[in-house]
Amino acid sequence: MSNQVFGNVLTTEGWSTGTIHFNDRITDITGEAVDPLNNSDDYILPGFIDLHVHGGGGRDVMDGGDSVHVLARTHVRHGTTSLLATTMTAPIADLEQALKAIGQACNERRPGTARILGVHLEGPFINPGRLGAQPNFVQAATLTAVQRLCEFAPLKLITIAPEMTGHLELVRALSDSGMRVQIGHTLGSYDDGVAALQHGATGFTHLFNAMTSLHHREPGMVGAALAHAEFAELIPDLLHVHPGAIKAALRAIPRLYCVTDSTAATGMPDGEYMLGRQKVYKCMGGVRLADGTLAGSTLTMDQALRNLVTIGLDLEDASRRVSTYVADYLGMQERGRLAPGCIADLVILDRQLKLKTVYVEGEKIDLSDA
């Protein structure tokens, strides 16, 4: 027996007031085109997709074991229907342990959790001069090293500092293999960024953070992104990036999309947590190292959507930046949109954009503990 939900549906053709019929995939959408501001019905949007998730519910990806399932359960209760489990810079043995657990989780989704699409490898192939909250287990990247890690889990996305010796050539090799390569944790110049894009890099990791900033005579890596990028990820917690900088990026980068960069502290009370091998502290709405350095976030994707609307985006545009553009970036045409044949990942929000219902691949998620 198929499911059905009624409301203001954000279809690929625009807003429609009507009904979605679905099993694990959407079978039909019926209704009439409408301006959703003219009625009081709920909003039905594509499920959120997060490509930068370190943890949640007190667990960190680098813990291995069932940690990835715990974070997938935490984030699905905030509308994230699929995600990339994101690693930290760490010794290779630690990465292999974490990747083994993620690889197993990718094979079968547990009930009540988000789909684990694969891995975002954030380090160890970064610049030691732009670690951010990453521990210093940096090493030079080689194709052999990356291929070895691919044996444990599907690496969908990798962050690389292109200015490091040998990395530019690796960007080309990985891009040619179908992996998405992002520029991040970098001291590279504007020219380094342009060269990386020309070699096949496709995005920027947490734009503005952990990269050389924009100056009118030295435009830096931020300048390369603003001048040339089609895609870039950004953390819209309004702490990592000022709303004015977000608006500048929105004008410059056509398919800027949002990530949480969330940590084990997400969904948890203030206190001490682990981010890889680093102790971090949740307080005053953020997560920091002992020295005050921002260390990921406690952002959830439903709050990311609300933050975008707060700074002036309309709901349709905001939705694209937490779902459709993200799916486009990974080349997934069956997720991130509501249309017949697409996977039935969807979220229902009330008029205040508070999450009411989540479906993952047609399964209704219990939000009682959210």
C-alpha positions as CSV (number, residue, x, y, z in Angstrom):
1,M,0.0,0.0,0.0
2,S,1.5,3.3,-1.0
3,N,1.9,6.4,1.2
4,Q,0.5,9.8,0.5
5,V,1.0,13.3,1.9
6,F,-0.8,16.5,1.1
7,G,0.5,20.1,1.2
8,N,2.5,22.8,-0.7
9,V,4.8,20.5,-2.6
10,L,8.1,22.0,-4.0
11,T,8.3,20.0,-7.3
12,T,10.9,20.3,-10.0
13,E,8.4,22.6,-11.8
14,G,7.7,24.8,-8.8
15,W,5.1,25.0,-6.1
16,S,2.0,22.9,-6.3
17,T,-0.7,22.3,-3.7
18,G,-1.5,18.7,-3.9
19,T,-0.6,15.1,-2.9
20,I,2.6,13.0,-3.3
21,H,2.0,9.3,-3.7
22,F,5.0,7.1,-3.0
23,N,6.5,3.8,-1.8
24,D,10.3,3.8,-1.7
25,R,10.1,6.1,-4.8
26,I,7.6,8.8,-5.7
27,T,4.9,7.3,-8.0
28,D,2.8,10.4,-8.6
29,I,2.3,14.1,-7.7
30,T,-1.1,15.5,-8.2
31,G,-2.2,19.1,-7.7
32,E,-2.3,22.6,-9.0
33,A,0.3,25.3,-9.3
34,V,0.1,27.7,-6.4
35,D,1.8,30.5,-4.5
36,P,2.3,28.8,-1.1
37,L,2.0,32.2,0.6
38,N,-1.7,32.2,-0.3
39,N,-2.7,29.3,1.9
40,S,-1.9,27.8,5.3
41,D,-0.9,24.3,4.3
42,D,2.4,22.6,5.3
43,Y,5.5,22.7,3.1
44,I,6.8,19.5,1.5
45,L,10.4,19.7,0.4
46,P,13.0,17.3,-0.8
47,G,15.0,15.6,2.1
48,F,18.1,17.4,3.1
49,I,21.5,16.1,1.9
50,D,24.6,16.9,4.0
51,L,28.1,16.3,2.6
52,H,30.1,17.2,5.7
53,V,29.1,15.4,8.8
54,H,31.7,14.5,11.5
55,G,29.3,13.3,14.2
56,G,26.2,13.7,16.2
57,G,24.4,12.3,19.2
58,G,27.7,12.1,21.2
59,R,29.5,10.0,18.6
60,D,32.3,10.9,16.1
61,V,32.9,9.1,12.8
62,M,36.5,8.4,13.9
63,D,35.2,6.3,16.8
64,G,34.4,3.5,14.3
65,G,32.0,0.8,15.4
66,D,28.3,1.9,15.4
67,S,29.2,5.6,15.6
68,V,28.1,6.3,12.0
69,H,24.7,4.7,12.7
70,V,24.3,6.9,15.8
71,L,25.0,10.1,13.9
72,A,22.7,9.0,11.0
73,R,19.9,8.6,13.6
74,T,20.6,12.0,15.1
75,H,20.7,13.9,11.8
76,V,17.7,12.2,10.2
77,R,15.5,13.6,13.0
78,H,16.5,17.1,11.7
79,G,15.5,16.3,8.1
80,T,18.8,15.0,6.7
81,T,17.8,12.0,4.6
82,S,21.3,11.2,3.2
83,L,24.8,12.2,4.1
84,L,28.5,11.7,3.7
85,A,30.3,10.6,6.8
86,T,33.3,12.9,7.1
87,T,36.7,11.9,8.5
88,M,39.4,13.9,10.3
89,T,43.1,14.1,9.6
90,A,44.5,11.1,11.5
91,P,47.1,8.4,11.2
92,I,46.3,6.0,8.4
93,A,45.5,3.1,10.8
94,D,42.8,5.3,12.4
95,L,41.3,6.3,9.0
96,E,41.2,2.6,7.9
97,Q,39.4,1.7,11.1
98,A,36.8,4.4,10.6
99,L,36.4,3.7,6.9
100,K,35.7,0.0,7.5
101,A,32.8,0.9,9.8
102,I,31.5,3.5,7.3
103,G,31.8,1.0,4.4
104,Q,29.7,-1.5,6.2
105,A,27.1,1.2,7.0
106,C,26.9,2.1,3.3
107,N,25.9,-1.4,2.4
108,E,22.5,-1.3,4.2
109,R,20.6,1.5,5.8
110,R,19.3,0.8,9.3
111,P,15.6,1.6,10.0
112,G,15.2,5.1,11.5
113,T,18.4,6.5,10.0
114,A,19.6,8.6,7.1
115,R,21.2,6.9,4.1
116,I,25.0,6.9,4.3
117,L,26.1,7.7,0.7
118,G,29.8,7.3,1.3
119,V,32.8,9.3,2.7
120,H,34.0,12.8,2.6
121,L,37.8,12.5,3.3
122,E,38.7,15.8,4.9
123,G,42.5,15.3,5.4
124,P,45.1,14.1,5.8
125,F,46.1,15.7,2.5
126,I,45.9,19.3,3.7
127,N,48.3,22.1,4.5
128,P,49.7,22.0,8.0
129,G,49.6,25.8,8.0
130,R,45.8,25.8,7.7
131,L,44.8,23.0,10.0
132,G,41.8,24.7,11.6
133,A,40.6,22.2,14.1
134,Q,42.3,19.3,12.4
135,P,45.1,17.5,14.3
136,N,48.5,17.6,12.7
137,F,48.7,14.2,11.1
138,V,49.1,15.7,7.7
139,Q,50.9,13.9,4.9
140,A,51.5,14.3,1.2
141,A,48.9,12.6,-0.9
142,T,49.6,9.9,-3.5
143,L,47.3,8.1,-5.8
144,T,48.3,4.8,-4.2
145,A,47.4,6.0,-0.7
146,V,44.0,7.2,-1.8
147,Q,43.3,4.0,-3.8
148,R,44.2,2.0,-0.6
149,L,41.6,4.0,1.4
150,C,39.0,3.4,-1.3
151,E,39.2,-0.4,-0.6
152,F,37.4,0.2,2.8
153,A,34.6,2.5,1.8
154,P,33.3,4.5,-1.1
155,L,35.2,7.9,-1.2
156,K,32.8,10.3,-2.9
157,L,34.5,13.5,-1.9
158,I,38.1,14.4,-0.9
159,T,39.5,17.7,0.5
160,I,43.0,18.6,-0.8
161,A,45.3,21.5,-0.5
162,P,46.4,21.9,-4.1
163,E,49.5,23.9,-3.4
164,M,51.3,21.0,-1.8
165,T,53.9,19.2,-3.8
166,G,52.4,16.6,-6.2
167,H,48.8,17.4,-5.2
168,L,47.8,19.2,-8.5
169,E,48.6,16.2,-10.5
170,L,46.6,14.1,-8.0
171,V,43.6,16.4,-8.4
172,R,43.5,15.5,-12.1
173,A,43.9,11.8,-11.5
174,L,41.1,11.6,-8.9
175,S,38.8,13.8,-10.9
176,D,39.3,11.6,-13.9
177,S,38.3,8.6,-11.7
178,G,35.0,10.2,-10.9
179,M,35.8,11.4,-7.4
180,R,34.8,15.0,-6.4
181,V,37.8,16.9,-5.3
182,Q,37.4,20.0,-3.1
183,I,40.0,22.7,-2.2
184,G,40.3,23.3,1.5
185,H,42.5,23.7,4.5
186,T,44.8,25.5,2.2
187,L,47.4,28.3,2.1
188,G,47.1,28.4,-1.7
189,S,46.9,31.6,-3.7
190,Y,44.3,32.7,-6.2
191,D,46.4,31.2,-9.0
192,D,46.7,27.9,-7.1
193,G,42.9,27.8,-6.9
194,V,42.4,28.5,-10.6
195,A,45.0,25.8,-11.4
196,A,43.2,23.3,-9.3
197,L,39.9,24.0,-10.9
198,Q,41.5,23.7,-14.3
199,H,42.9,20.3,-13.2
200,G,39.4,19.0,-12.3
201,A,38.6,20.3,-8.8
202,T,34.9,20.9,-8.5
203,G,34.4,22.7,-5.2
204,F,35.6,24.4,-2.0
205,T,35.4,23.0,1.5
206,H,33.6,25.2,4.1
207,L,34.1,28.4,1.9
208,F,35.9,31.2,3.8
209,N,37.1,29.0,6.6
210,A,40.6,27.5,6.7
211,M,41.7,29.1,3.4
212,T,43.4,32.3,2.3
213,S,41.1,35.2,2.4
214,L,40.1,37.8,-0.2
215,H,42.1,41.0,-0.5
216,H,41.8,43.3,-3.5
217,R,45.5,42.9,-4.4
218,E,45.8,39.3,-3.2
219,P,42.5,37.6,-3.9
220,G,43.5,34.3,-2.3
221,M,41.6,31.1,-2.4
222,V,38.4,32.8,-1.5
223,G,38.8,35.1,-4.5
224,A,39.3,32.0,-6.8
225,A,36.1,30.6,-5.5
226,L,34.1,33.8,-5.9
227,A,35.4,34.4,-9.4
228,H,35.3,30.9,-10.8
229,A,33.4,28.3,-8.8
230,E,30.1,26.7,-9.9
231,F,29.8,24.8,-6.6
232,A,31.1,25.4,-3.0
233,E,30.0,24.3,0.4
234,L,29.4,26.7,3.2
235,I,28.4,26.4,6.9
236,P,25.4,28.7,7.5
237,D,25.3,28.6,11.3
238,L,25.8,32.4,11.2
239,L,28.9,31.8,13.4
240,H,31.4,30.5,10.8
241,V,30.5,33.0,8.2
242,H,28.9,36.5,8.5
243,P,25.5,36.9,6.8
244,G,27.1,39.6,4.6
245,A,29.8,37.2,3.4
246,I,27.1,34.5,2.7
247,K,25.2,37.0,0.6
248,A,28.3,37.9,-1.4
249,A,29.0,34.2,-2.0
250,L,25.3,33.6,-3.1
251,R,25.7,36.3,-5.7
252,A,29.0,34.9,-7.0
253,I,28.7,31.1,-6.9
254,P,25.6,29.8,-8.8
255,R,25.1,26.6,-6.9
256,L,26.5,27.4,-3.5
257,Y,25.2,24.7,-1.1
258,C,25.1,24.2,2.6
259,V,26.7,21.7,5.0
260,T,26.7,21.4,8.8
261,D,30.3,20.4,9.5
262,S,28.5,18.9,12.6
263,T,30.4,17.2,15.4
264,A,29.6,14.7,18.2
265,A,28.2,17.6,20.2
266,T,25.3,18.0,17.8
267,G,22.0,17.2,19.6
268,M,23.9,17.0,23.0
269,P,24.1,19.3,26.0
270,D,27.1,21.7,26.6
271,G,30.2,19.9,27.6
272,E,33.4,18.2,26.4
273,Y,33.4,16.0,23.3
274,M,35.9,14.5,20.8
275,L,36.5,15.5,17.2
276,G,38.8,12.8,16.0
277,R,41.7,13.0,18.4
278,Q,40.9,16.5,19.5
279,K,39.0,17.5,22.6
280,V,36.4,20.1,21.8
281,Y,34.0,22.1,23.9
282,K,30.3,22.9,23.2
283,C,29.2,26.2,24.7
284,M,27.3,29.3,23.7
285,G,25.9,27.7,20.6
286,G,29.3,26.7,19.1
287,V,32.1,24.1,19.3
288,R,35.7,25.1,19.9
289,L,39.1,23.9,20.8
290,A,40.6,24.9,24.1
291,D,42.3,27.9,22.4
292,G,39.0,29.2,21.1
293,T,39.4,27.9,17.5
294,L,36.1,27.0,15.9
295,A,35.9,23.2,15.6
296,G,33.0,22.2,13.5
297,S,29.5,23.0,14.6
298,T,26.3,21.8,16.2
299,L,24.3,22.9,13.2
300,T,21.5,20.7,11.8
301,M,20.1,21.0,8.3
302,D,16.6,22.1,9.3
303,Q,18.3,25.0,11.2
304,A,20.5,25.7,8.2
305,L,17.3,26.1,6.0
306,R,15.8,28.4,8.6
307,N,19.0,30.5,8.8
308,L,19.0,31.0,5.0
309,V,15.4,32.2,5.1
310,T,16.3,34.5,8.0
311,I,19.0,36.2,6.0
312,G,16.6,36.8,3.0
313,L,16.4,33.8,0.8
314,D,12.9,32.6,-0.3
315,L,12.1,29.0,0.7
316,E,12.4,27.6,-2.8
317,D,16.0,29.0,-3.1
318,A,16.9,27.9,0.4
319,S,15.6,24.4,-0.3
320,R,17.7,24.0,-3.4
321,R,20.8,24.8,-1.3
322,V,20.2,22.1,1.2
323,S,19.1,19.4,-1.3
324,T,18.9,19.8,-5.0
325,Y,22.3,21.5,-5.6
326,V,23.9,19.0,-3.3
327,A,22.5,16.1,-5.2
328,D,23.6,17.8,-8.5
329,Y,27.1,18.1,-7.1
330,L,27.4,14.4,-6.6
331,G,25.6,13.6,-9.8
332,M,22.6,12.1,-8.1
333,Q,19.5,12.8,-10.2
334,E,17.2,10.6,-8.1
335,R,17.7,12.5,-4.8
336,G,17.3,16.1,-3.9
337,R,14.1,16.7,-5.8
338,L,10.4,15.7,-5.8
339,A,9.3,14.2,-9.1
340,P,7.9,10.8,-10.2
341,G,10.6,8.2,-10.2
342,C,12.8,9.9,-7.6
343,I,13.7,8.3,-4.3
344,A,11.0,9.2,-1.7
345,D,13.2,11.3,0.6
346,L,11.0,14.2,1.8
347,V,10.5,16.5,4.7
348,I,7.3,18.2,5.9
349,L,7.5,21.6,7.7
350,D,4.9,23.8,9.2
351,R,4.4,27.5,8.4
352,Q,7.2,28.4,10.9
353,L,9.5,26.0,9.1
354,K,9.5,23.6,12.1
355,L,10.1,20.0,11.1
356,K,6.9,17.8,11.4
357,T,7.6,14.7,9.4
358,V,10.6,13.0,7.6
359,Y,10.5,10.1,5.1
360,V,13.7,8.3,4.0
361,E,13.3,6.1,1.0
362,G,9.6,5.9,1.9
363,E,10.1,5.1,5.6
364,K,8.4,7.4,8.0
365,I,10.9,8.4,10.7
366,D,10.0,8.6,14.4
367,L,10.9,12.1,15.5
368,S,9.7,11.7,19.1
369,D,13.2,12.1,20.5
370,A,14.2,15.0,18.2
